[in-house]
């Protein structure tokens, strides 16, 4: 599929897809006219990359961890430890966000309904 089609099915912009390639997170072949051509597997890879970005990982960390996630033969104790470390960091972020949500709920509750009868 071409870059526009991959962008459409993943929600990523063509610019993001080109950036993923620059960072060696994604690869493509070129047509005879020079257009990028992606395999069907690129869709799932882009969705995984997006999830990892959303989790707060930077491109260099994603590049380091992708082989561990996508290729069982590439799993080493070092990559496993790195993945566990990132998971712990994300878990701590989730806990912190939960605490923030509780605090915001308390403030909203203290404000009442906003009716003039409060």
C-alpha positions, 0 to 999 in steps of 0.5 A: 500500500502507498503512504496515503493509504497507510496514513488513512488506515492508521490515522498517522500522517504521511509526515509521521510515517516518513519520520518513523522510517527516518528513525528506523521504526518502519520500512518500505520498498520503493516503486519504480517511480520512487513512491513508498510501498508498505506491506500489509504488516506495516499497519499493525506495526504503525499502530504499535508504534503509536501506542508506544509513543502514547505511552511516553516512549521516545523514538530511540527507546521504541527502536530499541524495544521493537525487536523484543516486541515483534520478533521472539528470536530477538528477545534477550535478557537485556531487552527484557529488562528494558521492557520491564523497566519501561512497563514499571515507568508507565505503571507509575504514570498510571498510578499518578494519573489516578491520584490526579483524577481523584483530586480533580473529582474532589474539586468538582464535587466541592464546586457543587452542581453550579445551580444558584440554589447551592 
